[in-house]
Amino acid sequence: MFYLDLLAVVPRTPEWSLTTALIMVIANAIAIAIARFAIQQPNVGPTLIGDFSVPALIGAACFGHVLGTGAILGLANLGVI
């Protein structure tokens, strides 16, 4: 049985603030640091910083945004931010 009342439930999401931006920046920095060691061929494609290529940076930033979104939503759910 499908309950339409469950569709009206909206989770609490924080508005943009300096705290949420700082969490996202930190998450992206952590993801780029992880990508430095985890990507097997970081220099395939046009290089950007040393031997770290543009596709590697874009992939790391995507992963950082996933980490940041999870951290922001998790901390908002706990009531920390």
Secondary structure, DSSP 8 states (H G I E B T S, - for coil): ---GGGGG---------HHHHHHHHHHHHHHHHHHHHH-S-TTSSSEEETTEEHHHHHHHHHHHHHHHHHHHHHHHHHT--
